[in-house]
């Protein structure tokens, strides 16, 4: 088709631009923005004694954990834990007593092959949903350890880079980014978000071009190399509700809520602490790496020099999002080496209602209004799972 004459093109633009501009303005006006204070009035801390704390370096095998990848509280007050290093889902009762273990390494029904992850808040309260990255497979167990469902789940023919579940069972996924052909050293992926339902496993894309993970490419241009997450790098994180997805990229102290068509409906903002990286932070990282290695040699120092040379000059702002059992959004401030971890808790309208302090070495796996499930790694590398009540203390 030949190009339109200039006057005709001008007329088309004159008639369509006001409508497009009006629609854009209406869309922007529909976004709810919640600006919050620097600090909440209420801070929650862990009770001094856990409701139960399970896991030990010695003892029965069912209480020895290796590579925990997800845990959730069950309706009876117990927990289900995915022990990826043993390819097992383990179920514990309300006093921490072991009830059952299911799974082993393999590719058959009820077996796992690579990096199985428990997806909490995924449909029925008494179900345990596990995703196997290598097999691209979802396996669903009931509270008694029986398999009640199994189906494939992939994104563009491969496993998603990250994923979560909405309470109604909808899966939310992000894909893997591409390594730019001319990139050596640090770079950043762009990724897309999609959702899938159990009864319709075709992906529905809801947002493209999302700033994703900071990565480092080590190699030679035009030749093979390795691409891996950058130490202290940003990444997109998300948590799903039945109405849409909370999303953050770690660039600033804000969280965005997308509906299932990809439109922004809410923005939540607040002022967090400084993100500058200091010499003390770098020294603490070096001490961590040295402790993990056991001793320094030329290989350790070479790896450290490469890692140190590719550190960013600022921390990400946000490291994790979690939709709690009571519908509140938990947002984790990016943790510094050796420091306690801090979560901000927002109500469904985006108002900052409280903060939660968690010790260093502890990961929040599940949470409610007055409780939290943690996976805890001690200085010797032993892993445990604990259920703690949350106690309130007023900020002076």
RAZIWO-V524067 format. One record per pair of residues at least 4 apart in sequence whose C-alpha atoms are under 8 Angstrom apart, sorted by sequence separation. I is the first residue (numbers start at 1). J is the second residue. D is the distance in whole Angstrom. If there is no record, write none. Layout:
# RAZIWO-V524067
i:I j:J d:D
i:I j:J d:D
This chain:
# RAZIWO-V524067
i:4 j:8 d:6
i:5 j:9 d:6
i:6 j:10 d:6
i:7 j:11 d:6
i:8 j:12 d:6
i:9 j:13 d:6
i:10 j:14 d:6
i:11 j:15 d:6
i:12 j:16 d:6
i:13 j:17 d:6
i:14 j:18 d:7
i:15 j:19 d:8
i:16 j:20 d:6
i:17 j:21 d:6
i:18 j:22 d:6
i:19 j:23 d:6
i:20 j:24 d:6
i:21 j:25 d:6
i:22 j:26 d:6
i:23 j:27 d:6
i:24 j:28 d:6
i:25 j:29 d:6
i:26 j:30 d:6
i:27 j:31 d:7
i:59 j:63 d:7
i:60 j:64 d:7
i:73 j:77 d:6
i:74 j:78 d:5
i:83 j:87 d:6
i:84 j:88 d:6
i:92 j:96 d:5
i:93 j:97 d:5
i:107 j:111 d:6
i:108 j:112 d:8
i:112 j:116 d:6
i:121 j:125 d:7
i:123 j:127 d:7
i:132 j:136 d:6
i:133 j:137 d:7
i:141 j:145 d:5
i:142 j:146 d:5
i:154 j:158 d:5
i:155 j:159 d:6
i:165 j:169 d:6
i:166 j:170 d:5
i:179 j:183 d:7
i:183 j:187 d:7
i:196 j:200 d:7
i:197 j:201 d:6
i:219 j:223 d:7
i:220 j:224 d:7
i:229 j:233 d:7
i:240 j:244 d:6
i:241 j:245 d:6
i:258 j:262 d:5
i:259 j:263 d:6
i:277 j:281 d:6
i:278 j:282 d:7
i:279 j:283 d:6
i:280 j:284 d:6
i:281 j:285 d:6
i:282 j:286 d:6
i:283 j:287 d:6
i:284 j:288 d:6
i:285 j:289 d:6
i:286 j:290 d:6
i:287 j:291 d:6
i:288 j:292 d:6
i:289 j:293 d:6
i:290 j:294 d:6
i:291 j:295 d:7
i:296 j:300 d:6
i:297 j:301 d:6
i:298 j:302 d:6
i:299 j:303 d:6
i:300 j:304 d:6
i:301 j:305 d:6
i:302 j:306 d:6
i:303 j:307 d:6
i:304 j:308 d:6
i:305 j:309 d:6
i:306 j:310 d:6
i:307 j:311 d:6
i:323 j:327 d:6
i:324 j:328 d:5
i:335 j:339 d:7
i:336 j:340 d:8
i:346 j:350 d:5
i:347 j:351 d:5
i:358 j:362 d:7
i:367 j:371 d:6
i:368 j:372 d:6
i:377 j:381 d:6
i:378 j:382 d:6
i:4 j:9 d:6
i:59 j:64 d:7
i:73 j:78 d:6
i:74 j:79 d:5
i:82 j:87 d:8
i:83 j:88 d:5
i:92 j:97 d:5
i:93 j:98 d:6
i:106 j:111 d:5
i:107 j:112 d:6
i:122 j:127 d:8
i:131 j:136 d:7
i:132 j:137 d:5
i:141 j:146 d:5
i:142 j:147 d:7
i:154 j:159 d:5
i:155 j:160 d:6
i:165 j:170 d:6
i:166 j:171 d:6
i:196 j:201 d:5
i:197 j:202 d:8
i:219 j:224 d:6
i:220 j:225 d:7
i:240 j:245 d:4
i:241 j:246 d:8
i:258 j:263 d:5
i:259 j:264 d:7
i:277 j:282 d:8
i:290 j:295 d:6
i:296 j:301 d:7
i:323 j:328 d:6
i:324 j:329 d:6
i:335 j:340 d:7
i:346 j:351 d:5
i:347 j:352 d:7
i:367 j:372 d:4
i:377 j:382 d:6
i:378 j:383 d:7
i:58 j:64 d:7
i:73 j:79 d:4
i:74 j:80 d:7
i:82 j:88 d:6
i:83 j:89 d:6
i:92 j:98 d:4
i:93 j:99 d:6
i:104 j:110 d:8
i:105 j:111 d:6
i:106 j:112 d:5
i:107 j:113 d:6
i:122 j:128 d:8
i:131 j:137 d:6
i:132 j:138 d:7
i:141 j:147 d:4
i:142 j:148 d:6
i:153 j:159 d:8
i:154 j:160 d:6
i:165 j:171 d:5
i:166 j:172 d:7
i:196 j:202 d:6
i:219 j:225 d:4
i:239 j:245 d:6
i:240 j:246 d:6
i:248 j:254 d:7
i:258 j:264 d:5
i:259 j:265 d:7
i:290 j:296 d:6
i:323 j:329 d:5
i:324 j:330 d:7
i:335 j:341 d:6
i:346 j:352 d:4
i:347 j:353 d:7
i:366 j:372 d:6
i:367 j:373 d:6
i:377 j:383 d:5
i:56 j:63 d:6
i:57 j:64 d:6
i:72 j:79 d:5
i:73 j:80 d:7
i:82 j:89 d:5
i:83 j:90 d:7
i:91 j:98 d:6
i:92 j:99 d:5
i:103 j:110 d:6
i:104 j:111 d:5
i:105 j:112 d:5
i:106 j:113 d:5
i:122 j:129 d:7
i:131 j:138 d:5
i:140 j:147 d:6
i:141 j:148 d:6
i:164 j:171 d:6
i:165 j:172 d:6
i:180 j:187 d:8
i:196 j:203 d:5
i:218 j:225 d:5
i:219 j:226 d:6
i:238 j:245 d:7
i:239 j:246 d:5
i:248 j:255 d:5
i:257 j:264 d:6
i:258 j:265 d:6
i:293 j:300 d:8
i:322 j:329 d:6
i:323 j:330 d:6
i:334 j:341 d:8
i:335 j:342 d:8
i:345 j:352 d:6
i:346 j:353 d:6
i:365 j:372 d:8
i:366 j:373 d:5
i:376 j:383 d:6
i:377 j:384 d:7
i:55 j:63 d:5
i:56 j:64 d:5
i:71 j:79 d:7
i:72 j:80 d:6
i:81 j:89 d:6
i:82 j:90 d:6
i:90 j:98 d:8
i:91 j:99 d:5
i:92 j:100 d:7
i:102 j:110 d:7
i:103 j:111 d:5
i:104 j:112 d:6
i:105 j:113 d:6
i:120 j:128 d:7
i:130 j:138 d:6
i:131 j:139 d:7
i:139 j:147 d:7
i:140 j:148 d:6
i:141 j:149 d:7
i:163 j:171 d:7
i:164 j:172 d:5
i:179 j:187 d:8
i:195 j:203 d:6
i:196 j:204 d:6
i:217 j:225 d:7
i:218 j:226 d:5
i:238 j:246 d:5
i:239 j:247 d:7
i:247 j:255 d:6
i:248 j:256 d:6
i:256 j:264 d:7
i:257 j:265 d:6
i:258 j:266 d:7
i:321 j:329 d:7
i:322 j:330 d:5
i:333 j:341 d:7
i:344 j:352 d:7
i:345 j:353 d:6
i:346 j:354 d:7
i:364 j:372 d:7
i:365 j:373 d:6
i:366 j:374 d:7
i:375 j:383 d:7
i:376 j:384 d:5
i:54 j:63 d:6
i:55 j:64 d:5
i:56 j:65 d:8
i:71 j:80 d:5
i:72 j:81 d:7
i:80 j:89 d:7
i:81 j:90 d:5
i:90 j:99 d:8
i:91 j:100 d:5
i:103 j:112 d:7
i:119 j:128 d:8
i:120 j:129 d:7
i:129 j:138 d:7
i:130 j:139 d:5
i:139 j:148 d:8
i:140 j:149 d:5
i:163 j:172 d:5
i:164 j:173 d:7
i:194 j:203 d:6
i:195 j:204 d:5
i:217 j:226 d:6
i:218 j:227 d:6
i:238 j:247 d:4
i:246 j:255 d:7
i:247 j:256 d:5
i:256 j:265 d:8
i:257 j:266 d:5
i:321 j:330 d:6
i:322 j:331 d:7
i:332 j:341 d:7
i:333 j:342 d:6
i:344 j:353 d:8
i:345 j:354 d:5
i:364 j:373 d:6
i:365 j:374 d:5
i:375 j:384 d:6
i:376 j:385 d:6
i:55 j:65 d:6
i:71 j:81 d:4
i:80 j:90 d:6
i:81 j:91 d:6
i:90 j:100 d:6
i:91 j:101 d:6
i:118 j:128 d:7
i:119 j:129 d:5
i:129 j:139 d:6
i:130 j:140 d:6
i:139 j:149 d:6
i:140 j:150 d:6
i:163 j:173 d:4
i:179 j:189 d:7
i:194 j:204 d:5
i:195 j:205 d:7
i:217 j:227 d:4
i:237 j:247 d:6
i:238 j:248 d:6
i:246 j:256 d:6
i:247 j:257 d:6
i:256 j:266 d:6
i:257 j:267 d:6
i:290 j:300 d:8
i:321 j:331 d:5
i:332 j:342 d:6
i:333 j:343 d:6
i:344 j:354 d:6
i:345 j:355 d:6
i:364 j:374 d:5
i:365 j:375 d:7
i:375 j:385 d:5
i:376 j:386 d:8
i:70 j:81 d:6
i:71 j:82 d:6
i:80 j:91 d:4
i:90 j:101 d:4
i:118 j:129 d:6
i:119 j:130 d:6
i:129 j:140 d:5
i:138 j:149 d:8
i:139 j:150 d:4
i:162 j:173 d:6
i:163 j:174 d:6
i:178 j:189 d:6
i:194 j:205 d:4
i:195 j:206 d:7
i:216 j:227 d:6
i:217 j:228 d:7
i:236 j:247 d:7
i:237 j:248 d:5
i:246 j:257 d:4
i:247 j:258 d:8
i:256 j:267 d:5
i:320 j:331 d:6
i:321 j:332 d:6
i:332 j:343 d:4
i:333 j:344 d:8
i:344 j:355 d:4
i:345 j:356 d:8
i:363 j:374 d:5
i:364 j:375 d:7
i:374 j:385 d:6
i:375 j:386 d:7
i:69 j:81 d:8
i:70 j:82 d:6
i:79 j:91 d:6
i:80 j:92 d:6
i:89 j:101 d:6
i:90 j:102 d:7
i:118 j:130 d:4
i:119 j:131 d:7
i:128 j:140 d:6
i:129 j:141 d:6
i:138 j:150 d:5
i:139 j:151 d:7
i:161 j:173 d:7
i:162 j:174 d:6
i:177 j:189 d:5
i:178 j:190 d:8
i:193 j:205 d:6
i:194 j:206 d:5
i:215 j:227 d:7
i:216 j:228 d:6
i:236 j:248 d:6
i:237 j:249 d:6
i:245 j:257 d:6
i:246 j:258 d:6
i:255 j:267 d:6
i:256 j:268 d:6
i:319 j:331 d:8
i:320 j:332 d:5
i:331 j:343 d:5
i:332 j:344 d:6
i:343 j:355 d:6
i:344 j:356 d:6
i:362 j:374 d:6
i:363 j:375 d:5
i:373 j:385 d:7
i:374 j:386 d:5
i:68 j:81 d:7
i:69 j:82 d:5
i:78 j:91 d:8
i:79 j:92 d:5
i:88 j:101 d:6
i:89 j:102 d:5
i:117 j:130 d:5
i:118 j:131 d:6
i:127 j:140 d:7
i:128 j:141 d:5
i:137 j:150 d:7
i:138 j:151 d:5
i:160 j:173 d:6
i:161 j:174 d:6
i:162 j:175 d:7
i:176 j:189 d:8
i:177 j:190 d:6
i:192 j:205 d:7
i:193 j:206 d:6
i:194 j:207 d:7
i:215 j:228 d:5
i:216 j:229 d:6
i:236 j:249 d:4
i:244 j:257 d:7
i:245 j:258 d:5
i:254 j:267 d:7
i:255 j:268 d:5
i:318 j:331 d:7
i:319 j:332 d:6
i:320 j:333 d:8
i:330 j:343 d:6
i:331 j:344 d:5
i:342 j:355 d:7
i:343 j:356 d:5
i:362 j:375 d:6
i:363 j:376 d:6
i:373 j:386 d:6
i:374 j:387 d:7
i:68 j:82 d:6
i:69 j:83 d:6
i:78 j:92 d:5
i:79 j:93 d:7
i:88 j:102 d:5
i:89 j:103 d:6
i:116 j:130 d:6
i:117 j:131 d:5
i:127 j:141 d:6
i:128 j:142 d:6
i:137 j:151 d:6
i:138 j:152 d:6
i:160 j:174 d:6
i:161 j:175 d:5
i:177 j:191 d:5
i:192 j:206 d:8
i:193 j:207 d:5
i:215 j:229 d:4
i:216 j:230 d:5
i:235 j:249 d:6
i:236 j:250 d:7
i:244 j:258 d:6
i:245 j:259 d:6
i:254 j:268 d:5
i:255 j:269 d:7
i:318 j:332 d:6
i:319 j:333 d:6
i:320 j:334 d:8
i:330 j:344 d:6
i:331 j:345 d:6
i:342 j:356 d:6
i:343 j:357 d:7
i:362 j:376 d:4
i:373 j:387 d:5
i:374 j:388 d:8
i:68 j:83 d:5
i:69 j:84 d:6
i:78 j:93 d:4
i:79 j:94 d:8
i:88 j:103 d:5
i:116 j:131 d:5
i:117 j:132 d:7
i:127 j:142 d:5
i:128 j:143 d:7
i:137 j:152 d:4
i:138 j:153 d:7
i:160 j:175 d:5
i:161 j:176 d:5
i:176 j:191 d:6
i:192 j:207 d:6
i:193 j:208 d:6
i:214 j:229 d:6
i:215 j:230 d:5
i:234 j:249 d:7
i:235 j:250 d:6
i:244 j:259 d:4
i:245 j:260 d:8
i:254 j:269 d:4
i:318 j:333 d:5
i:319 j:334 d:5
i:330 j:345 d:5
i:331 j:346 d:8
i:342 j:357 d:5
i:343 j:358 d:8
i:361 j:376 d:6
i:362 j:377 d:6
i:372 j:387 d:6
i:373 j:388 d:6
i:67 j:83 d:6
i:68 j:84 d:6
i:77 j:93 d:7
i:78 j:94 d:4
i:87 j:103 d:6
i:88 j:104 d:6
i:116 j:132 d:4
i:126 j:142 d:6
i:127 j:143 d:6
i:136 j:152 d:6
i:137 j:153 d:5
i:159 j:175 d:8
i:160 j:176 d:7
i:175 j:191 d:6
i:192 j:208 d:4
i:213 j:229 d:7
i:214 j:230 d:6
i:234 j:250 d:5
i:243 j:259 d:6
i:244 j:260 d:5
i:253 j:269 d:6
i:254 j:270 d:7
i:317 j:333 d:6
i:318 j:334 d:5
i:319 j:335 d:8
i:329 j:345 d:6
i:330 j:346 d:7
i:341 j:357 d:6
i:342 j:358 d:6
i:361 j:377 d:5
i:371 j:387 d:7
i:372 j:388 d:5
i:66 j:83 d:6
i:67 j:84 d:5
i:68 j:85 d:7
i:76 j:93 d:7
i:77 j:94 d:5
i:78 j:95 d:7
i:79 j:96 d:8
i:87 j:104 d:5
i:115 j:132 d:6
i:116 j:133 d:6
i:126 j:143 d:5
i:135 j:152 d:8
i:136 j:153 d:5
i:137 j:154 d:8
i:174 j:191 d:7
i:175 j:192 d:6
i:191 j:208 d:6
i:192 j:209 d:6
i:193 j:210 d:8
i:234 j:251 d:7
i:243 j:260 d:7
i:253 j:270 d:6
i:317 j:334 d:5
i:328 j:345 d:7
i:329 j:346 d:5
i:340 j:357 d:7
i:341 j:358 d:5
i:361 j:378 d:7
i:371 j:388 d:6
i:372 j:389 d:7
i:65 j:83 d:6
i:66 j:84 d:7
i:67 j:85 d:5
i:76 j:94 d:6
i:78 j:96 d:7
i:86 j:104 d:7
i:87 j:105 d:6
i:114 j:132 d:6
i:115 j:133 d:6
i:136 j:154 d:6
i:155 j:173 d:8
i:174 j:192 d:6
i:175 j:193 d:7
i:191 j:209 d:5
i:192 j:210 d:6
i:215 j:233 d:7
i:253 j:271 d:6
i:286 j:304 d:8
i:316 j:334 d:6
i:328 j:346 d:6
i:329 j:347 d:6
i:340 j:358 d:6
i:341 j:359 d:6
i:371 j:389 d:4
i:372 j:390 d:7
i:66 j:85 d:5
i:86 j:105 d:8
i:113 j:132 d:7
i:114 j:133 d:6
i:115 j:134 d:7
i:174 j:193 d:5
i:190 j:209 d:5
i:191 j:210 d:5
i:214 j:233 d:5
i:253 j:272 d:6
i:315 j:334 d:7
i:328 j:347 d:5
i:329 j:348 d:7
i:340 j:359 d:5
i:341 j:360 d:6
i:370 j:389 d:6
i:371 j:390 d:5
i:65 j:85 d:8
i:66 j:86 d:7
i:112 j:132 d:6
i:114 j:134 d:5
i:155 j:175 d:7
i:173 j:193 d:6
i:174 j:194 d:6
i:190 j:210 d:5
i:191 j:211 d:6
i:213 j:233 d:7
i:214 j:234 d:5
i:327 j:347 d:7
i:328 j:348 d:6
i:339 j:359 d:8
i:340 j:360 d:4
i:370 j:390 d:5
i:113 j:134 d:6
i:114 j:135 d:8
i:172 j:193 d:7
i:173 j:194 d:5
i:190 j:211 d:5
i:191 j:212 d:6
i:213 j:234 d:6
i:214 j:235 d:6
i:327 j:348 d:7
i:339 j:360 d:6
i:341 j:362 d:8
i:370 j:391 d:7
i:113 j:135 d:7
i:136 j:158 d:7
i:172 j:194 d:6
i:173 j:195 d:6
i:189 j:211 d:6
i:190 j:212 d:5
i:212 j:234 d:7
i:213 j:235 d:4
i:338 j:360 d:6
i:112 j:135 d:8
i:136 j:159 d:6
i:172 j:195 d:4
i:188 j:211 d:7
i:189 j:212 d:5
i:190 j:213 d:8
i:212 j:235 d:5
i:213 j:236 d:6
i:87 j:111 d:7
i:171 j:195 d:5
i:172 j:196 d:7
i:188 j:212 d:7
i:189 j:213 d:5
i:211 j:235 d:7
i:212 j:236 d:5
i:87 j:112 d:6
i:134 j:159 d:7
i:170 j:195 d:7
i:171 j:196 d:5
i:188 j:213 d:6
i:189 j:214 d:7
i:211 j:236 d:7
i:87 j:113 d:8
i:133 j:159 d:6
i:170 j:196 d:6
i:171 j:197 d:6
i:188 j:214 d:4
i:189 j:215 d:7
i:210 j:236 d:8
i:282 j:308 d:8
i:133 j:160 d:8
i:170 j:197 d:5
i:171 j:198 d:8
i:187 j:214 d:6
i:188 j:215 d:6
i:62 j:90 d:8
i:107 j:135 d:7
i:169 j:197 d:7
i:170 j:198 d:7
i:186 j:214 d:7
i:187 j:215 d:5
i:87 j:116 d:7
i:110 j:139 d:7
i:169 j:198 d:7
i:186 j:215 d:6
i:187 j:216 d:6
i:84 j:114 d:8
i:185 j:215 d:8
i:186 j:216 d:4
i:187 j:217 d:8
i:84 j:115 d:6
i:185 j:216 d:5
i:186 j:217 d:6
i:84 j:116 d:6
i:184 j:216 d:7
i:185 j:217 d:5
i:84 j:117 d:7
i:184 j:217 d:5
i:185 j:218 d:6
i:82 j:116 d:7
i:183 j:217 d:7
i:184 j:218 d:6
i:63 j:98 d:8
i:82 j:117 d:6
i:177 j:212 d:8
i:184 j:219 d:7
i:62 j:98 d:7
i:82 j:118 d:6
i:184 j:220 d:7
i:277 j:313 d:6
i:81 j:118 d:7
i:110 j:147 d:7
i:184 j:221 d:7
i:212 j:249 d:7
i:276 j:313 d:7
i:277 j:314 d:5
i:179 j:217 d:8
i:183 j:221 d:8
i:211 j:249 d:6
i:276 j:314 d:5
i:277 j:315 d:6
i:62 j:101 d:8
i:182 j:221 d:7
i:275 j:314 d:5
i:276 j:315 d:6
i:181 j:221 d:8
i:275 j:315 d:5
i:181 j:222 d:8
i:275 j:316 d:7
i:325 j:366 d:8
i:52 j:94 d:8
i:54 j:96 d:6
i:123 j:165 d:8
i:275 j:317 d:7
i:324 j:366 d:7
i:325 j:367 d:6
i:326 j:368 d:6
i:52 j:95 d:6
i:53 j:96 d:7
i:102 j:145 d:7
i:122 j:165 d:5
i:123 j:166 d:7
i:124 j:167 d:8
i:324 j:367 d:5
i:325 j:368 d:5
i:326 j:369 d:6
i:51 j:95 d:8
i:52 j:96 d:6
i:100 j:144 d:8
i:101 j:145 d:8
i:120 j:164 d:8
i:121 j:165 d:6
i:122 j:166 d:6
i:123 j:167 d:5
i:124 j:168 d:8
i:186 j:230 d:7
i:322 j:366 d:8
i:324 j:368 d:5
i:325 j:369 d:7
i:100 j:145 d:7
i:119 j:164 d:6
i:120 j:165 d:7
i:121 j:166 d:6
i:122 j:167 d:5
i:123 j:168 d:5
i:124 j:169 d:8
i:272 j:317 d:8
i:324 j:369 d:8
i:69 j:115 d:8
i:119 j:165 d:7
i:121 j:167 d:5
i:122 j:168 d:7
i:123 j:169 d:4
i:69 j:116 d:7
i:70 j:117 d:6
i:71 j:118 d:7
i:122 j:169 d:5
i:123 j:170 d:8
i:69 j:117 d:5
i:70 j:118 d:5
i:72 j:120 d:6
i:80 j:128 d:7
i:82 j:130 d:8
i:121 j:169 d:8
i:122 j:170 d:7
i:153 j:201 d:7
i:155 j:203 d:7
i:179 j:227 d:8
i:69 j:118 d:6
i:70 j:119 d:7
i:71 j:120 d:7
i:72 j:121 d:8
i:70 j:120 d:7
i:75 j:125 d:7
i:74 j:125 d:7
i:75 j:126 d:6
i:74 j:126 d:6
i:285 j:337 d:6
i:284 j:337 d:6
i:91 j:145 d:8
i:206 j:260 d:6
i:284 j:338 d:7
i:206 j:261 d:6
i:207 j:262 d:5
i:281 j:336 d:7
i:206 j:262 d:4
i:281 j:337 d:6
i:252 j:316 d:8
i:253 j:317 d:6
i:251 j:316 d:6
i:252 j:317 d:6
i:253 j:318 d:7
i:250 j:316 d:5
i:251 j:317 d:6
i:252 j:318 d:8
i:250 j:317 d:5
i:251 j:318 d:8
i:172 j:240 d:7
i:250 j:318 d:5
i:249 j:318 d:7
i:250 j:319 d:7
i:248 j:318 d:7
i:170 j:242 d:8
i:166 j:239 d:8
i:167 j:240 d:8
i:164 j:238 d:8
i:165 j:239 d:8
i:166 j:240 d:5
i:167 j:241 d:6
i:168 j:242 d:6
i:247 j:321 d:8
i:164 j:239 d:7
i:165 j:240 d:6
i:166 j:241 d:5
i:167 j:242 d:6
i:246 j:321 d:8
i:164 j:240 d:7
i:166 j:242 d:6
i:231 j:307 d:7
i:231 j:310 d:8
i:232 j:311 d:7
i:233 j:312 d:7
i:230 j:310 d:7
i:231 j:311 d:6
i:232 j:312 d:7
i:230 j:311 d:7
i:231 j:312 d:8
i:234 j:315 d:8
i:233 j:315 d:7
i:234 j:316 d:5
i:237 j:319 d:7
i:238 j:320 d:8
i:239 j:321 d:6
i:241 j:323 d:7
i:268 j:350 d:6
i:232 j:315 d:6
i:233 j:316 d:6
i:237 j:320 d:6
i:238 j:321 d:6
i:239 j:322 d:6
i:240 j:323 d:7
i:267 j:350 d:8
i:268 j:351 d:8
i:232 j:316 d:7
i:235 j:319 d:8
i:237 j:321 d:6
i:238 j:322 d:8
i:239 j:323 d:6
i:266 j:350 d:8
i:234 j:319 d:8
i:241 j:327 d:8
i:216 j:310 d:8
i:186 j:310 d:7
i:185 j:310 d:7
i:121 j:325 d:8
i:34 j:266 d:8
i:36 j:268 d:8
i:38 j:270 d:6
i:31 j:264 d:6
i:32 j:265 d:6
i:33 j:266 d:6
i:34 j:267 d:6
i:35 j:268 d:6
i:36 j:269 d:6
i:37 j:270 d:6
i:38 j:271 d:5
i:31 j:265 d:5
i:32 j:266 d:5
i:33 j:267 d:5
i:34 j:268 d:5
i:35 j:269 d:5
i:36 j:270 d:5
i:37 j:271 d:7
i:38 j:272 d:6
i:30 j:265 d:7
i:31 j:266 d:5
i:32 j:267 d:6
i:33 j:268 d:6
i:34 j:269 d:6
i:35 j:270 d:6
i:36 j:271 d:8
i:31 j:267 d:7
i:33 j:269 d:8
i:120 j:366 d:8
i:72 j:365 d:6
i:73 j:366 d:7
i:71 j:365 d:6
i:72 j:366 d:5
i:70 j:365 d:6
i:71 j:366 d:7
i:73 j:373 d:7
i:72 j:373 d:7
i:71 j:373 d:7
i:71 j:375 d:8
i:68 j:375 d:7
i:44 j:354 d:7
i:42 j:353 d:7
i:43 j:354 d:5
i:44 j:355 d:6
i:45 j:356 d:6
i:46 j:357 d:7
i:40 j:352 d:6
i:41 j:353 d:7
i:42 j:354 d:5
i:43 j:355 d:5
i:44 j:356 d:5
i:45 j:357 d:5
i:46 j:358 d:7
i:40 j:353 d:6
i:41 j:354 d:7
i:42 j:355 d:6
i:43 j:356 d:6
i:44 j:357 d:6
i:45 j:358 d:7
i:40 j:354 d:5
i:43 j:357 d:7
i:34 j:349 d:8
i:36 j:351 d:7
i:37 j:352 d:8
i:40 j:355 d:6
i:68 j:383 d:8
i:34 j:350 d:6
i:35 j:351 d:8
i:36 j:352 d:6
i:66 j:382 d:8
i:67 j:383 d:8
i:34 j:351 d:7
i:65 j:382 d:8
i:66 j:383 d:7
i:65 j:383 d:6
i:64 j:383 d:8
i:65 j:384 d:7
i:57 j:382 d:6
i:56 j:382 d:7
i:57 j:383 d:8
i:55 j:382 d:8
i:56 j:383 d:7
i:55 j:383 d:6
i:56 j:384 d:7
i:55 j:384 d:4
i:54 j:384 d:6
i:55 j:385 d:6
i:53 j:384 d:7
i:54 j:385 d:5
i:53 j:385 d:6
i:54 j:386 d:6
i:53 j:386 d:4
i:52 j:386 d:6
i:53 j:387 d:7
i:51 j:386 d:7
i:52 j:387 d:6
i:50 j:386 d:6
i:51 j:387 d:5
i:52 j:388 d:7
i:50 j:387 d:6
i:51 j:388 d:6
i:50 j:388 d:5
i:51 j:389 d:7
i:49 j:388 d:7
i:50 j:389 d:7
i:47 j:388 d:6
i:46 j:388 d:6
i:47 j:389 d:6
i:46 j:389 d:6
i:47 j:390 d:6
i:46 j:390 d:5
i:47 j:391 d:6
i:45 j:390 d:6
i:46 j:391 d:6
i:44 j:390 d:6
i:45 j:391 d:5
i:44 j:391 d:5
i:45 j:392 d:7
i:44 j:392 d:5
i:45 j:393 d:7
i:43 j:392 d:6
i:44 j:393 d:6
i:42 j:392 d:7
i:43 j:393 d:6
i:42 j:393 d:6
i:43 j:394 d:6
i:42 j:394 d:5
i:43 j:395 d:7
i:41 j:394 d:7
i:42 j:395 d:6
i:41 j:395 d:6
